[in-house]
Amino acid sequence: MARVRRLELAEALALGPSWRHACHALLYAPDPGLLFGRIPLRYAVLMQMRFDGRLGFPGGFVNTRDGSLEDGLNRELDEELGEAAAAFRVERADYRSSHAGPGQQVVAHFYAKRLTLAQLTAVEIGAPRAKDHGLEVLGLVRVPLYTLRDGVGGLPAFLENSFIGAAREQLLEALQDLGLLASGSVAGLKISAPH
């Protein structure tokens, strides 16, 4: 994340009225499934294909004058994911980090929300009926949390996609911090820098 600085939440909220706030959430659920009957899935992690062809997390710009960051984020999730998002609420306890980039006076707040697999599947099923589907959001995708025997397929190949802003780094940080990978660490992955 070149030239992006990490901020404490209180510092980010005190930046002043000229700063805009964007909130995004990684939604995940334990998944007991097996790929090809032998590769443990462990967790389902959702990302979305955005209108600009990049991968990102559900969410968007929020107005802090209209309520909390979480209120705004939950409104965005409803617009992008549809009515299944009403079955859960992203709270301050789900907060992970804030980052400010150069130039545009935007601070990005990142959350991770653990759901049940039934809740996550309901989001996937209902998303095509959401207000922003086909406009801001082109579709949802699950992140493959495994590496195939060739050492490339799965997560390493997924990470070669184009991500918006700090989404790639937020994904890797969350996978490691939440223990969502079998190894518990992304350090062993042979991952090239984004293009």
Disulfide bonds with the S-S distance in Angstrom:
none
